[in-house]
């Protein structure tokens, strides 16, 4: 059974973390959109005597790009953790609402 206290804790958590969720989502999407820019910059620094496919391979293997991908992964993890926790707390409130309506 879901208690009133659990519902209040869920609501409090959602209110306290809504800004953090928005920030995490924005950070993830910013990094995701920046991926093509980093790749293009790296490719432009590689000799034009190489084929486009070869320059792309070099860019994707570059340490700067790998670091970017690690940062993107971390940002996605942070965002998803908050999003799943928000969904979990919403579910608690929805279940409580259904149980209360059925009483």
FILOZA-295995 format. One line per 10 residues: number of its first residue (from 1); their letters; for each residue x, y, z of N, C-alpha, C, O. Coordinates in steps of 0.2 Angstrom, whole numbers. Example, Ala and Ser with C-alpha at 12.3 -4.5 7.8 and 13.67 -1.06 7.14 Angstrom:
2
1) as) 66 -28 39 62 -22 39 66 -16 39 71 -17 42; 64 -11 35 68 -5 36 64 0 39 67 6 40
//
This chain:
103
1) xxxxxxxxxx) 4 -6 0 0 0 0 4 6 0 10 6 3; 2 11 -4 6 17 -4 3 22 1 -3 23 1; 8 25 5 6 29 11 6 36 8 9 38 3; 2 40 12 2 48 11 9 50 11 11 55 8; 13 48 16 20 50 17 24 48 11 28 53 9; 23 43 8 27 41 2 25 46 -4 30 48 -8; 19 47 -5 17 52 -10 20 59 -9 22 62 -13; 20 61 -3 23 68 -1 30 68 -3 33 72 -5; 34 62 -1 41 62 -2 42 62 -10 47 65 -12; 38 58 -14 38 58 -21 37 65 -24 41 67 -28
11) xxxxxxxxxx) 32 69 -21 31 75 -24 36 80 -22 38 84 -26; 39 80 -16 44 84 -14 51 83 -18 54 88 -20; 52 76 -20 58 75 -24 57 78 -31 62 81 -34; 51 77 -34 50 80 -40 51 87 -41 54 90 -45; 48 91 -36 49 98 -35 56 100 -34 58 105 -38; 60 97 -30 67 98 -29 71 97 -35 77 100 -35; 69 92 -39 74 90 -44 72 92 -51 75 90 -56; 66 96 -52 64 97 -59 69 101 -63 70 100 -69; 72 106 -59 78 110 -62 84 106 -64 87 107 -70; 86 101 -60 91 97 -61 90 93 -67 94 91 -71
21) xxxxxxxxxx) 84 90 -68 82 86 -74 82 90 -80 85 88 -85; 80 96 -80 80 100 -86 88 102 -88 89 102 -94; 92 103 -83 99 105 -84 102 99 -87 106 99 -92; 101 93 -84 104 87 -87 102 85 -94 106 83 -98; 96 86 -95 93 85 -102 96 90 -107 98 88 -112; 97 96 -105 100 101 -109 107 100 -111 109 100 -116; 111 98 -105 118 96 -106 119 90 -111 123 90 -115; 115 85 -110 115 79 -114 114 81 -122 118 79 -126; 109 85 -123 107 87 -130 112 92 -133 113 91 -139; 115 96 -129 120 100 -131 126 96 -134 129 98 -139
31) xxxxxxxxxx) 128 92 -129 134 88 -131 132 83 -137 137 83 -142; 126 81 -138 124 77 -144 125 81 -150 127 78 -155; 122 87 -150 122 91 -156 129 93 -158 131 94 -163; 134 94 -153 140 96 -154 145 90 -157 150 92 -159; 142 84 -157 146 79 -160 148 80 -167 154 79 -169; 144 82 -171 145 83 -178 150 89 -179 154 89 -184; 150 94 -175 154 99 -175 162 97 -174 166 99 -177; 162 93 -168 169 91 -167 172 87 -172 178 87 -174; 168 82 -175 170 78 -180 172 82 -186 177 80 -189; 168 87 -188 170 91 -194 176 95 -193 180 95 -197
41) xxxxxxxxxx) 177 98 -187 183 101 -185 189 97 -186 195 99 -188; 189 91 -183 194 86 -183 196 84 -190 202 83 -192; 191 83 -194 192 81 -201 195 87 -205 199 85 -210; 193 93 -204 196 98 -207 204 99 -206 207 102 -210; 206 97 -200 213 97 -198 217 92 -201 223 92 -200; 214 87 -204 217 81 -207 219 83 -215 215 86 -218; 224 81 -217 226 82 -224 221 80 -229 218 75 -229; 220 85 -234 215 84 -239 217 79 -244 213 78 -249; 223 77 -244 226 72 -248 223 65 -247 223 60 -251; 219 64 -241 216 58 -239 209 58 -242 206 63 -242
51) xxxxxxxxxx) 206 52 -242 199 52 -244 195 54 -238 197 54 -233; 188 56 -240 184 58 -235 183 52 -230 183 54 -224; 182 46 -232 181 41 -227 187 40 -223 187 38 -217; 193 41 -226 199 40 -222 200 46 -216 202 44 -211; 198 52 -219 198 57 -214 193 56 -208 194 58 -202; 187 54 -210 182 52 -205 184 47 -200 183 48 -194; 188 42 -203 190 37 -198 195 40 -193 195 38 -187; 200 44 -196 205 47 -192 202 51 -186 204 51 -181; 196 55 -188 193 60 -184 190 56 -178 190 58 -172; 186 50 -180 183 46 -175 187 43 -170 185 41 -165
61) xxxxxxxxxx) 194 42 -172 198 38 -168 202 43 -164 206 42 -160; 201 50 -165 205 55 -162 203 55 -154 198 54 -152; 208 57 -150 207 57 -143 202 62 -141 198 61 -136; 202 68 -144 197 73 -143 190 70 -144 185 72 -140; 189 67 -149 182 64 -151 180 59 -146 175 58 -143; 185 54 -144 184 49 -139 182 52 -132 177 50 -129; 185 57 -130 184 61 -124 177 64 -124 173 64 -119; 175 67 -130 168 69 -131 163 64 -130 158 65 -127; 164 58 -133 160 53 -132 159 50 -125 153 49 -123; 164 50 -121 164 49 -114 160 54 -110 156 52 -106
71) xxxxxxxxxx) 161 60 -112 157 65 -109 150 65 -111 145 66 -107; 148 63 -117 141 62 -119 138 56 -116 132 57 -114; 142 51 -115 139 45 -111 137 47 -104 132 45 -101; 142 51 -101 141 53 -94 135 57 -93 130 57 -89; 134 62 -98 128 67 -98 122 63 -99 117 64 -96; 122 58 -103 116 54 -105 114 50 -99 108 49 -97; 119 47 -95 118 43 -89 115 47 -84 110 46 -81; 117 53 -83 115 58 -78 108 60 -79 103 60 -75; 106 61 -86 100 63 -88 95 58 -87 89 59 -84; 97 52 -89 92 46 -88 91 44 -81 85 42 -80
81) xxxxxxxxxx) 96 44 -77 94 43 -70 89 48 -67 85 45 -63; 90 54 -68 85 59 -66 78 58 -69 73 58 -66; 78 56 -75 72 55 -79 68 49 -76 62 49 -75; 72 44 -75 69 37 -73 66 38 -66 61 36 -64; 70 42 -62 68 43 -55 61 48 -55 57 47 -51; 61 53 -59 55 57 -60 49 53 -62 44 53 -59; 50 48 -67 45 44 -69 42 39 -63 37 38 -62; 47 37 -59 46 32 -54 41 36 -49 36 34 -46; 43 42 -47 39 46 -42 32 48 -45 28 49 -41; 32 50 -52 25 51 -55 21 45 -54 15 45 -53
91) xxxxxxxxxx) 24 39 -55 20 33 -55 17 32 -48 12 30 -47; 21 33 -43 19 33 -36 13 37 -35 8 35 -32; 13 43 -37 8 48 -37 1 46 -40 -4 46 -38; 2 43 -46 -3 41 -50 -6 35 -47 -13 34 -47; -2 30 -45 -5 24 -41 -9 26 -35 -15 24 -34; -6 31 -31 -10 33 -25 -17 37 -27 -22 36 -24; -16 40 -33 -23 44 -35 -28 38 -37 -34 39 -35; -26 33 -40 -30 28 -42 -33 24 -36 -39 23 -36; -29 23 -32 -31 19 -25 -36 23 -21 -41 21 -19; -34 30 -21 -38 34 -17 -45 35 -21 -50 35 -17
101) xxx) -45 35 -27 -52 36 -31 -56 30 -30 -62 30 -30; -53 24 -29 -56 18 -29 -59 16 -22 -63 12 -21; -57 20 -17 -59 19 -10 -66 22 -9 -69 21 -3
//
